[in-house]
Amino acid sequence: MVFSKIISHKYLDKRVLFRLRLMFVIFMLMFLILIYDVFDFRIGLLLASSGLLIGVGLGFLAGRMIKVKWHEKRNKVITEMDGIGISILIAYILFEYYRNAIFGRWLQGATLAAFGFSILTGMMLGRFLSTKMDIEEVLKEKKYL
């Protein structure tokens, strides 16, 4: 896997490792669907890339809703949600709900759906990268990386 060489599994809680792997697999599946949408001419490459970049930015923001920290008793990295994270989660849900209303003025039909999907794909990548970077930061602080 992408992070198996970089992050030692013995310092990660099983749930954290499972969550990272799941985010990566979901991102890859979504990315393949997005590539299909581009080749099927449902969305242009520039528009799909723009949505992906917007999504990555939003994903880094959404990645903030999970706090990564070191659990001293178990000697492992764990994750938990804090108060700011809950606020970001609410904003994330609201954005998802109103996404079509926001972009519906400029895009219609299959293009709008594919653009929304490209944003979601980028968000998944942003959350994965944000979580991975936070884990690496915690491990560097503890001098395990």
N, C-alpha and C positions, 0 to 999 in steps of 0.2 A: 504494500500500500504506500501511498505518497509519504506518509509521516512515520512509517515504521522504522526507517533508518535514522531519522532525526530525533524522534522522541522515544525514549526507552519506555516500554510498556510497564515495567515494574514500578514506575513512579506515577502511573495513571490509574485512577479509580476505574473499575470495569464499566460503570455507566458513562463516564467521560469518554473512554475509548470507543464504546458502542455508539455514542452520540456523534463523535467525530467521523467514524466510519459510515454511519447512516447518512450524515450530511453530505459526505463526499459522493456516495453512491447515488443519492437523490440528485445532486448537482449534475453528475455525469449523465444520468438518464434524461434530465431536463435539457441539458446542453445538446444531446443527440436529437431530441425532438425539435429544438430550436434550429439546428442545422438542417433538419428535414424541412422545416417551414421556409427557410431561406431558399433551399434548392427547389421547393415546390412553388416558389414565387408568391407566397402568402405575405412575405415581408421582405423589404430590401436589406441588403447586408449592412448599410450605413445605419438604418433605423434599428435593426436588431442589435448592432454594436452599441448604439446610443442607449438603448434600453438596458443592455447588459451593464454598461458603465454606470448608469443611474442606479441600477439595482445593486451593484457592488457597493456604491456609496451608502445606500440605504441599508444594505446588509451589515456594513461595518457599524452603522448606528444601531441597528437591531442587535448586533452582537454584544452591544453594551448592556443589554438586559440580563445577560448571564455574567455573574461575577466568578472569576477563576481564582482559587486560592489554595494554599497549602494546608493540609490537615496534619497537624503535628503528631497526633497519636497514631495515625495510620501510615504516616510518611508517604502520602500520596496527594496528587493534585485532585481537587474536587471542584464542583461548580454549584452555584446557588444563585437564586434571583434576589436582587435587592429592591428597595423602594423606587429608585430611579429606573431600574429595569422594568418594573411593572408599568410605570408611566410610558416608557418607550414601547412596551408591548401593546398598550392601548392605542397609542399613536399609529403603530404598525397595522393593527387591525382596522382602524379607521381609514388609513390610506388604502388598504386592500379593498375595503368596501366601496370607497368613492373613486377608485382608480379609473373606472370607465367614464365617470362623470367628468373627471379632470381632463382626460385625453380624448374623450368622445367628440370634442369640438373639431379636432384635426384629423382623426382617424375613424374609419368605420369598418364594420364587418370583421372579416378574417384578419385584416391588418391590425385592427385594434386588439383582437384577441392574441395575436402573435406578439405584438408589442408588449402587452401586459405580461405575457408568458416570459418574454425576454427580461423584463424587469424582475420577475420572480426568480428566474434562473440566476441573474446577477446577485439578487439578495441572498440566495442560498450559498453562492460562492463567497460573498462578503462575510456572511456569518461563519462559514467554515474557516476562512483565512483569519478572521478576527479571533475566533476561539483558539485556533492553532498558535497564533502569535502570543496570545495571553498565556497559554500553557508554557510556551518556550520562555517567556519572560519570568514566570514563576520558577521554572526549573533553573534558569540562569541565576536568579537570586539565591537559590539554595545550592548553587554550584554543582548541580547534577547534569548540566548540559554544557 
